[in-house]
Amino acid sequence: MPSQRKRLIAGNWKMNKTYTEAVVLAQDLSYKLKEDAVDDVEVVVCPPFVDLKGVQGVIEMDAAPYSLGAQNVYWEKSGAYTGEISCDMLLSCGCTYCIVGHSERRDYFGETDEDINKKIAALLGNNIIPISCCGESLEVREAGHQVEYVVNQIREDLDNIDLKSGEELVIAYEPIWAIGTGKTATPEDAQEVCGAIREILTELYSANIAGAVRILYGGSAKPENVAGFLACADVDGALVGGASLQADDFALMVKRSSH
Ligand code: PGA
């Protein structure tokens, strides 16, 4: 039976685009996506915090066919947490998604699975869909331990997290050795781990819930390889870094993700 999960292409702009550049890219993308009019793929863009309001403006003014996500969040509601951003703040900018646990945050900013777990709980409590990232280093991959490593990350990140439905959560499998390196995993590599992710979700929740969670592949995903990943049974979309910074490339990925 073909999957009922709507495909999802999410752009992670990382630390790129000033406010004005972000608005220009958002407008350009809106125009290109409308031209292609793909309706069986959901699209999300995740700009830096300071660009969210500008991109929200484009979405509203243009009725742009994509939704908005952030790249990070802090779990406390408000208070003396200099430099942090809360769920309420994200909601006030129109965010319906938020990336958590990206490997760059884990590696460069010391985020732990415990932190990620608190962020997921806070997002779910505010009806923001977490795009929760996981993935192994080259060392773990070369030792052949990628499946157990990622399954363990998922167990820790979702510890005591209650899900009412699978639509509330997105998981992004991003092998660290493939991020921004131009080295992509093969579709078989992606399916091996994404299949294991769906199995652990079945064990933690139910087949019903696991069957509705969207699992994305990320790591040098581009127009040339996206269809190969989407042909995998357990890959429902892509989390795109570099190629999301060009409206043409990103729109082409959306088009090529359509059935
Ligand atoms: P990349 O980044 O597409 O530039 O490899 C993906 C990501 O880190 O989300």
py3Dmol code that shows the C-alpha trace and the ligand (Angstrom):
import py3Dmol

protein = """\
ATOM      1  CA  MET A   1       0.000   0.000   0.000  1.00  0.00           C
ATOM      2  CA  PRO A   2       1.491   3.404  -0.848  1.00  0.00           C
ATOM      3  CA  SER A   3       2.313   5.560   2.146  1.00  0.00           C
ATOM      4  CA  GLN A   4      -0.286   8.084   3.353  1.00  0.00           C
ATOM      5  CA  ARG A   5       2.432  10.394   4.594  1.00  0.00           C
ATOM      6  CA  LYS A   6       2.629  13.699   2.743  1.00  0.00           C
ATOM      7  CA  ARG A   7       6.146  14.274   1.514  1.00  0.00           C
ATOM      8  CA  LEU A   8       8.024  17.122   3.160  1.00  0.00           C
ATOM      9  CA  ILE A   9      10.932  19.191   1.862  1.00  0.00           C
ATOM     10  CA  ALA A  10      12.410  21.452   4.534  1.00  0.00           C
ATOM     11  CA  GLY A  11      15.086  24.076   3.940  1.00  0.00           C
ATOM     12  CA  ASN A  12      17.594  24.751   6.695  1.00  0.00           C
ATOM     13  CA  TRP A  13      19.127  28.115   5.879  1.00  0.00           C
ATOM     14  CA  LYS A  14      21.584  27.791   8.797  1.00  0.00           C
ATOM     15  CA  MET A  15      23.510  31.049   9.490  1.00  0.00           C
ATOM     16  CA  ASN A  16      22.925  32.512   6.040  1.00  0.00           C
ATOM     17  CA  LYS A  17      20.921  35.493   4.731  1.00  0.00           C
ATOM     18  CA  THR A  18      20.578  38.942   6.249  1.00  0.00           C
ATOM     19  CA  TYR A  19      17.046  40.236   6.753  1.00  0.00           C
ATOM     20  CA  THR A  20      16.827  41.754   3.265  1.00  0.00           C
ATOM     21  CA  GLU A  21      18.413  38.735   1.583  1.00  0.00           C
ATOM     22  CA  ALA A  22      15.994  36.450   3.412  1.00  0.00           C
ATOM     23  CA  VAL A  23      12.976  38.429   2.197  1.00  0.00           C
ATOM     24  CA  VAL A  24      14.271  38.314  -1.384  1.00  0.00           C
ATOM     25  CA  LEU A  25      14.841  34.536  -1.215  1.00  0.00           C
ATOM     26  CA  ALA A  26      11.413  34.015   0.372  1.00  0.00           C
ATOM     27  CA  GLN A  27       9.736  35.991  -2.436  1.00  0.00           C
ATOM     28  CA  ASP A  28      11.695  34.233  -5.128  1.00  0.00           C
ATOM     29  CA  LEU A  29      10.828  30.852  -3.689  1.00  0.00           C
ATOM     30  CA  SER A  30       7.158  31.747  -3.405  1.00  0.00           C
ATOM     31  CA  TYR A  31       7.113  32.735  -7.072  1.00  0.00           C
ATOM     32  CA  LYS A  32       8.881  29.569  -8.257  1.00  0.00           C
ATOM     33  CA  LEU A  33       6.777  27.215  -6.157  1.00  0.00           C
ATOM     34  CA  LYS A  34       3.576  28.819  -7.404  1.00  0.00           C
ATOM     35  CA  GLU A  35       4.779  28.433 -10.976  1.00  0.00           C
ATOM     36  CA  ASP A  36       5.261  24.676 -10.472  1.00  0.00           C
ATOM     37  CA  ALA A  37       2.079  24.304  -8.395  1.00  0.00           C
ATOM     38  CA  VAL A  38       3.085  20.992  -6.785  1.00  0.00           C
ATOM     39  CA  ASP A  39       0.355  20.074  -4.316  1.00  0.00           C
ATOM     40  CA  ASP A  40       1.454  16.702  -2.986  1.00  0.00           C
ATOM     41  CA  VAL A  41       4.632  17.946  -1.283  1.00  0.00           C
ATOM     42  CA  GLU A  42       4.674  20.118   1.818  1.00  0.00           C
ATOM     43  CA  VAL A  43       7.395  22.769   1.954  1.00  0.00           C
ATOM     44  CA  VAL A  44       8.947  24.412   5.015  1.00  0.00           C
ATOM     45  CA  VAL A  45      11.728  26.983   5.285  1.00  0.00           C
ATOM     46  CA  CYS A  46      13.795  27.501   8.428  1.00  0.00           C
ATOM     47  CA  PRO A  47      15.572  30.884   8.333  1.00  0.00           C
ATOM     48  CA  PRO A  48      17.675  32.384  11.151  1.00  0.00           C
ATOM     49  CA  PHE A  49      15.675  33.854  14.056  1.00  0.00           C
ATOM     50  CA  VAL A  50      16.077  37.499  13.006  1.00  0.00           C
ATOM     51  CA  ASP A  51      14.679  36.708   9.545  1.00  0.00           C
ATOM     52  CA  LEU A  52      11.544  34.904  10.731  1.00  0.00           C
ATOM     53  CA  LYS A  53       9.331  37.982  10.905  1.00  0.00           C
ATOM     54  CA  GLY A  54      10.368  39.095   7.411  1.00  0.00           C
ATOM     55  CA  VAL A  55       9.684  35.682   5.902  1.00  0.00           C
ATOM     56  CA  GLN A  56       6.368  35.505   7.772  1.00  0.00           C
ATOM     57  CA  GLY A  57       5.483  38.820   6.094  1.00  0.00           C
ATOM     58  CA  VAL A  58       6.193  37.345   2.658  1.00  0.00           C
ATOM     59  CA  ILE A  59       4.117  34.247   3.437  1.00  0.00           C
ATOM     60  CA  GLU A  60       1.166  36.410   4.469  1.00  0.00           C
ATOM     61  CA  MET A  61       1.382  39.050   1.734  1.00  0.00           C
ATOM     62  CA  ASP A  62       2.101  36.594  -1.053  1.00  0.00           C
ATOM     63  CA  ALA A  63       0.093  33.633   0.216  1.00  0.00           C
ATOM     64  CA  ALA A  64       3.387  31.781  -0.272  1.00  0.00           C
ATOM     65  CA  PRO A  65       2.931  27.997  -0.536  1.00  0.00           C
ATOM     66  CA  TYR A  66       5.225  27.038   2.312  1.00  0.00           C
ATOM     67  CA  SER A  67       5.310  27.233   6.076  1.00  0.00           C
ATOM     68  CA  LEU A  68       7.821  28.558   8.524  1.00  0.00           C
ATOM     69  CA  GLY A  69      10.161  26.837  10.934  1.00  0.00           C
ATOM     70  CA  ALA A  70      12.947  27.919  13.291  1.00  0.00           C
ATOM     71  CA  GLN A  71      16.359  26.297  13.677  1.00  0.00           C
ATOM     72  CA  ASN A  72      16.403  26.089  17.467  1.00  0.00           C
ATOM     73  CA  VAL A  73      14.407  26.924  20.606  1.00  0.00           C
ATOM     74  CA  TYR A  74      14.864  27.079  24.382  1.00  0.00           C
ATOM     75  CA  TRP A  75      12.508  25.078  26.577  1.00  0.00           C
ATOM     76  CA  GLU A  76      11.806  27.664  29.320  1.00  0.00           C
ATOM     77  CA  LYS A  77       8.779  29.912  28.890  1.00  0.00           C
ATOM     78  CA  SER A  78      10.473  33.255  29.610  1.00  0.00           C
ATOM     79  CA  GLY A  79      12.984  34.830  31.963  1.00  0.00           C
ATOM     80  CA  ALA A  80      16.673  35.463  32.477  1.00  0.00           C
ATOM     81  CA  TYR A  81      18.120  33.319  29.660  1.00  0.00           C
ATOM     82  CA  THR A  82      20.160  35.822  27.693  1.00  0.00           C
ATOM     83  CA  GLY A  83      20.270  35.090  23.993  1.00  0.00           C
ATOM     84  CA  GLU A  84      17.610  32.384  24.037  1.00  0.00           C
ATOM     85  CA  ILE A  85      14.283  32.199  22.171  1.00  0.00           C
ATOM     86  CA  SER A  86      11.078  30.629  23.529  1.00  0.00           C
ATOM     87  CA  CYS A  87       8.227  28.700  21.915  1.00  0.00           C
ATOM     88  CA  ASP A  88       5.890  31.686  22.430  1.00  0.00           C
ATOM     89  CA  MET A  89       8.316  33.874  20.499  1.00  0.00           C
ATOM     90  CA  LEU A  90       8.399  31.369  17.650  1.00  0.00           C
ATOM     91  CA  LEU A  91       4.592  31.220  17.620  1.00  0.00           C
ATOM     92  CA  SER A  92       4.434  35.013  17.471  1.00  0.00           C
ATOM     93  CA  CYS A  93       6.473  34.876  14.228  1.00  0.00           C
ATOM     94  CA  GLY A  94       4.229  32.250  12.681  1.00  0.00           C
ATOM     95  CA  CYS A  95       6.468  29.199  13.132  1.00  0.00           C
ATOM     96  CA  THR A  96       4.735  25.860  12.909  1.00  0.00           C
ATOM     97  CA  TYR A  97       7.961  23.805  12.787  1.00  0.00           C
ATOM     98  CA  CYS A  98      11.301  23.911  14.601  1.00  0.00           C
ATOM     99  CA  ILE A  99      14.514  21.998  13.942  1.00  0.00           C
ATOM    100  CA  VAL A 100      16.085  20.524  17.082  1.00  0.00           C
ATOM    101  CA  GLY A 101      19.226  18.553  17.717  1.00  0.00           C
ATOM    102  CA  HIS A 102      21.003  19.397  14.493  1.00  0.00           C
ATOM    103  CA  SER A 103      24.496  17.878  14.546  1.00  0.00           C
ATOM    104  CA  GLU A 104      26.034  21.351  14.266  1.00  0.00           C
ATOM    105  CA  ARG A 105      24.282  22.313  17.496  1.00  0.00           C
ATOM    106  CA  ARG A 106      25.366  19.077  19.140  1.00  0.00           C
ATOM    107  CA  ASP A 107      28.985  19.380  17.978  1.00  0.00           C
ATOM    108  CA  TYR A 108      29.689  23.124  18.153  1.00  0.00           C
ATOM    109  CA  PHE A 109      27.359  24.195  20.953  1.00  0.00           C
ATOM    110  CA  GLY A 110      27.423  21.136  23.178  1.00  0.00           C
ATOM    111  CA  GLU A 111      23.736  20.202  22.947  1.00  0.00           C
ATOM    112  CA  THR A 112      22.994  16.893  24.590  1.00  0.00           C
ATOM    113  CA  ASP A 113      20.189  14.385  24.054  1.00  0.00           C
ATOM    114  CA  GLU A 114      18.783  15.572  27.379  1.00  0.00           C
ATOM    115  CA  ASP A 115      18.585  19.166  26.076  1.00  0.00           C
ATOM    116  CA  ILE A 116      16.981  17.969  22.854  1.00  0.00           C
ATOM    117  CA  ASN A 117      14.451  15.953  24.834  1.00  0.00           C
ATOM    118  CA  LYS A 118      13.409  19.080  26.784  1.00  0.00           C
ATOM    119  CA  LYS A 119      13.148  21.092  23.576  1.00  0.00           C
ATOM    120  CA  ILE A 120      10.919  18.458  21.952  1.00  0.00           C
ATOM    121  CA  ALA A 121       8.651  18.414  25.020  1.00  0.00           C
ATOM    122  CA  ALA A 122       8.369  22.229  24.994  1.00  0.00           C
ATOM    123  CA  LEU A 123       7.601  22.349  21.262  1.00  0.00           C
ATOM    124  CA  LEU A 124       4.934  19.644  21.457  1.00  0.00           C
ATOM    125  CA  GLY A 125       3.370  21.462  24.406  1.00  0.00           C
ATOM    126  CA  ASN A 126       3.031  24.509  22.139  1.00  0.00           C
ATOM    127  CA  ASN A 127       1.805  22.646  19.062  1.00  0.00           C
ATOM    128  CA  ILE A 128       4.997  23.336  17.119  1.00  0.00           C
ATOM    129  CA  ILE A 129       6.186  20.316  15.142  1.00  0.00           C
ATOM    130  CA  PRO A 130       9.772  19.360  16.021  1.00  0.00           C
ATOM    131  CA  ILE A 131      12.055  18.333  13.165  1.00  0.00           C
ATOM    132  CA  SER A 132      14.295  16.261  15.374  1.00  0.00           C
ATOM    133  CA  CYS A 133      17.708  15.487  13.890  1.00  0.00           C
ATOM    134  CA  CYS A 134      19.819  12.417  14.433  1.00  0.00           C
ATOM    135  CA  GLY A 135      22.778  10.869  12.659  1.00  0.00           C
ATOM    136  CA  GLU A 136      26.155   9.244  13.114  1.00  0.00           C
ATOM    137  CA  SER A 137      29.718  10.462  12.643  1.00  0.00           C
ATOM    138  CA  LEU A 138      32.086   8.972  10.077  1.00  0.00           C
ATOM    139  CA  GLU A 139      33.814   7.037  12.841  1.00  0.00           C
ATOM    140  CA  VAL A 140      30.588   5.352  13.922  1.00  0.00           C
ATOM    141  CA  ARG A 141      29.663   4.633  10.289  1.00  0.00           C
ATOM    142  CA  GLU A 142      33.077   3.091   9.560  1.00  0.00           C
ATOM    143  CA  ALA A 143      32.694   0.848  12.579  1.00  0.00           C
ATOM    144  CA  GLY A 144      29.304  -0.253  11.181  1.00  0.00           C
ATOM    145  CA  HIS A 145      27.390   0.930  14.271  1.00  0.00           C
ATOM    146  CA  GLN A 146      25.138   3.517  12.597  1.00  0.00           C
ATOM    147  CA  VAL A 147      21.836   1.748  13.291  1.00  0.00           C
ATOM    148  CA  GLU A 148      22.356   1.188  17.004  1.00  0.00           C
ATOM    149  CA  TYR A 149      23.819   4.685  17.410  1.00  0.00           C
ATOM    150  CA  VAL A 150      20.843   6.429  15.802  1.00  0.00           C
ATOM    151  CA  VAL A 151      18.280   4.196  17.527  1.00  0.00           C
ATOM    152  CA  ASN A 152      19.856   5.124  20.831  1.00  0.00           C
ATOM    153  CA  GLN A 153      19.685   8.833  19.988  1.00  0.00           C
ATOM    154  CA  ILE A 154      15.973   8.465  19.208  1.00  0.00           C
ATOM    155  CA  ARG A 155      15.332   6.611  22.483  1.00  0.00           C
ATOM    156  CA  GLU A 156      17.024   9.392  24.456  1.00  0.00           C
ATOM    157  CA  ASP A 157      15.558  12.294  22.499  1.00  0.00           C
ATOM    158  CA  LEU A 158      12.026  10.901  22.853  1.00  0.00           C
ATOM    159  CA  ASP A 159      12.375   9.684  26.430  1.00  0.00           C
ATOM    160  CA  ASN A 160       9.019  10.184  28.189  1.00  0.00           C
ATOM    161  CA  ILE A 161       7.624  12.067  25.214  1.00  0.00           C
ATOM    162  CA  ASP A 162       3.985  11.315  24.661  1.00  0.00           C
ATOM    163  CA  LEU A 163       2.676  11.531  21.099  1.00  0.00           C
ATOM    164  CA  LYS A 164      -1.010  11.778  20.345  1.00  0.00           C
ATOM    165  CA  SER A 165      -0.388  11.240  16.647  1.00  0.00           C
ATOM    166  CA  GLY A 166       2.499  10.708  14.269  1.00  0.00           C
ATOM    167  CA  GLU A 167       1.778  13.988  12.484  1.00  0.00           C
ATOM    168  CA  GLU A 168       3.096  15.850  15.530  1.00  0.00           C
ATOM    169  CA  LEU A 169       6.704  14.829  14.898  1.00  0.00           C
ATOM    170  CA  VAL A 170       9.242  14.814  12.061  1.00  0.00           C
ATOM    171  CA  ILE A 171      12.577  13.012  12.310  1.00  0.00           C
ATOM    172  CA  ALA A 172      15.517  13.959  10.112  1.00  0.00           C
ATOM    173  CA  TYR A 173      18.247  11.380   9.611  1.00  0.00           C
ATOM    174  CA  GLU A 174      21.411  13.260   8.736  1.00  0.00           C
ATOM    175  CA  PRO A 175      24.651  11.278   8.655  1.00  0.00           C
ATOM    176  CA  ILE A 176      27.198  13.866   9.835  1.00  0.00           C
ATOM    177  CA  TRP A 177      29.787  12.789   7.273  1.00  0.00           C
ATOM    178  CA  ALA A 178      27.368  13.744   4.480  1.00  0.00           C
ATOM    179  CA  ILE A 179      26.446  17.242   5.729  1.00  0.00           C
ATOM    180  CA  GLY A 180      27.852  20.041   3.602  1.00  0.00           C
ATOM    181  CA  THR A 181      30.587  17.731   2.318  1.00  0.00           C
ATOM    182  CA  GLY A 182      29.122  16.869  -1.054  1.00  0.00           C
ATOM    183  CA  LYS A 183      29.368  13.200   0.033  1.00  0.00           C
ATOM    184  CA  THR A 184      25.890  11.751   0.038  1.00  0.00           C
ATOM    185  CA  ALA A 185      24.756   8.559   1.594  1.00  0.00           C
ATOM    186  CA  THR A 186      23.298   6.112  -0.916  1.00  0.00           C
ATOM    187  CA  PRO A 187      19.542   5.546  -0.872  1.00  0.00           C
ATOM    188  CA  GLU A 188      20.321   2.105   0.615  1.00  0.00           C
ATOM    189  CA  ASP A 189      22.287   3.713   3.481  1.00  0.00           C
ATOM    190  CA  ALA A 190      19.379   6.086   4.122  1.00  0.00           C
ATOM    191  CA  GLN A 191      16.762   3.329   4.012  1.00  0.00           C
ATOM    192  CA  GLU A 192      18.711   1.108   6.406  1.00  0.00           C
ATOM    193  CA  VAL A 193      18.675   3.758   9.131  1.00  0.00           C
ATOM    194  CA  CYS A 194      15.275   5.313   8.332  1.00  0.00           C
ATOM    195  CA  GLY A 195      13.710   1.830   8.406  1.00  0.00           C
ATOM    196  CA  ALA A 196      15.280   1.245  11.830  1.00  0.00           C
ATOM    197  CA  ILE A 197      13.946   4.626  13.004  1.00  0.00           C
ATOM    198  CA  ARG A 198      10.420   3.594  12.030  1.00  0.00           C
ATOM    199  CA  GLU A 199      10.881   0.309  13.892  1.00  0.00           C
ATOM    200  CA  ILE A 200      11.966   1.993  17.103  1.00  0.00           C
ATOM    201  CA  LEU A 201       9.040   4.437  16.791  1.00  0.00           C
ATOM    202  CA  THR A 202       6.737   1.422  16.483  1.00  0.00           C
ATOM    203  CA  GLU A 203       8.245  -0.051  19.622  1.00  0.00           C
ATOM    204  CA  LEU A 204       8.027   3.245  21.556  1.00  0.00           C
ATOM    205  CA  TYR A 205       4.526   4.197  20.357  1.00  0.00           C
ATOM    206  CA  SER A 206       2.480   2.066  17.957  1.00  0.00           C
ATOM    207  CA  ALA A 207       2.489   0.997  14.319  1.00  0.00           C
ATOM    208  CA  ASN A 208      -0.173   3.622  13.674  1.00  0.00           C
ATOM    209  CA  ILE A 209       1.827   6.481  15.128  1.00  0.00           C
ATOM    210  CA  ALA A 210       5.124   5.291  13.626  1.00  0.00           C
ATOM    211  CA  GLY A 211       3.429   4.977  10.249  1.00  0.00           C
ATOM    212  CA  ALA A 212       2.415   8.638  10.300  1.00  0.00           C
ATOM    213  CA  VAL A 213       5.745  10.176  11.416  1.00  0.00           C
ATOM    214  CA  ARG A 214       7.616  11.694   8.511  1.00  0.00           C
ATOM    215  CA  ILE A 215      11.275  10.710   8.305  1.00  0.00           C
ATOM    216  CA  LEU A 216      13.533  12.930   6.209  1.00  0.00           C
ATOM    217  CA  TYR A 217      16.983  12.313   4.797  1.00  0.00           C
ATOM    218  CA  GLY A 218      19.517  15.146   5.073  1.00  0.00           C
ATOM    219  CA  GLY A 219      23.129  15.569   4.005  1.00  0.00           C
ATOM    220  CA  SER A 220      24.089  17.029   0.606  1.00  0.00           C
ATOM    221  CA  ALA A 221      20.563  16.451  -0.692  1.00  0.00           C
ATOM    222  CA  LYS A 222      20.143  18.226  -4.029  1.00  0.00           C
ATOM    223  CA  PRO A 223      17.973  18.234  -7.165  1.00  0.00           C
ATOM    224  CA  GLU A 224      20.038  15.432  -8.713  1.00  0.00           C
ATOM    225  CA  ASN A 225      19.640  12.937  -5.870  1.00  0.00           C
ATOM    226  CA  VAL A 226      16.365  13.749  -4.097  1.00  0.00           C
ATOM    227  CA  ALA A 227      14.203  11.365  -6.144  1.00  0.00           C
ATOM    228  CA  GLY A 228      16.523   8.457  -5.301  1.00  0.00           C
ATOM    229  CA  PHE A 229      16.049   9.018  -1.576  1.00  0.00           C
ATOM    230  CA  LEU A 230      12.305   9.436  -1.909  1.00  0.00           C
ATOM    231  CA  ALA A 231      12.072   6.091  -3.658  1.00  0.00           C
ATOM    232  CA  CYS A 232      12.993   4.465  -0.313  1.00  0.00           C
ATOM    233  CA  ALA A 233      10.062   3.038   1.632  1.00  0.00           C
ATOM    234  CA  ASP A 234      10.838   4.908   4.840  1.00  0.00           C
ATOM    235  CA  VAL A 235      12.136   8.225   3.477  1.00  0.00           C
ATOM    236  CA  ASP A 236       9.372  10.839   3.293  1.00  0.00           C
ATOM    237  CA  GLY A 237      11.338  13.908   2.302  1.00  0.00           C
ATOM    238  CA  ALA A 238      14.548  15.838   2.783  1.00  0.00           C
ATOM    239  CA  LEU A 239      16.131  18.368   5.108  1.00  0.00           C
ATOM    240  CA  VAL A 240      18.145  20.549   2.775  1.00  0.00           C
ATOM    241  CA  GLY A 241      20.986  22.881   3.719  1.00  0.00           C
ATOM    242  CA  GLY A 242      23.115  24.299   0.896  1.00  0.00           C
ATOM    243  CA  ALA A 243      20.622  23.673  -1.898  1.00  0.00           C
ATOM    244  CA  SER A 244      17.859  25.510   0.005  1.00  0.00           C
ATOM    245  CA  LEU A 245      19.716  28.826  -0.397  1.00  0.00           C
ATOM    246  CA  GLN A 246      18.960  28.951  -4.129  1.00  0.00           C
ATOM    247  CA  ALA A 247      15.262  29.310  -4.942  1.00  0.00           C
ATOM    248  CA  ASP A 248      15.728  27.532  -8.290  1.00  0.00           C
ATOM    249  CA  ASP A 249      17.413  24.466  -6.816  1.00  0.00           C
ATOM    250  CA  PHE A 250      15.059  24.225  -3.862  1.00  0.00           C
ATOM    251  CA  ALA A 251      11.940  24.580  -6.030  1.00  0.00           C
ATOM    252  CA  LEU A 252      13.328  21.945  -8.385  1.00  0.00           C
ATOM    253  CA  MET A 253      13.785  19.583  -5.443  1.00  0.00           C
ATOM    254  CA  VAL A 254      10.158  20.121  -4.480  1.00  0.00           C
ATOM    255  CA  LYS A 255       9.082  19.422  -8.055  1.00  0.00           C
ATOM    256  CA  ARG A 256      11.176  16.248  -8.237  1.00  0.00           C
ATOM    257  CA  SER A 257       9.693  15.071  -4.941  1.00  0.00           C
ATOM    258  CA  SER A 258       6.200  15.070  -6.385  1.00  0.00           C
ATOM    259  CA  HIS A 259       4.689  11.682  -7.237  1.00  0.00           C
TER     260      HIS A 259
END
"""
ligand_1 = """\
9
PGA
P 23.504 20.143 3.486
O 22.950 20.345 4.980
O 22.298 19.893 2.608
O 24.196 21.445 3.136
O 24.430 18.982 3.517
C 21.880 19.591 5.482
C 21.630 19.933 6.927
O 22.616 20.051 7.688
O 20.466 20.115 7.378
"""
view = py3Dmol.view(width=600, height=400)
view.addModel(protein, "pdb")
view.setStyle({"model": 0}, {"cartoon": {"style": "trace"}})
view.addModel(ligand_1, "xyz")
view.setStyle({"model": 1}, {"stick": {}})
view.zoomTo()
view.show()
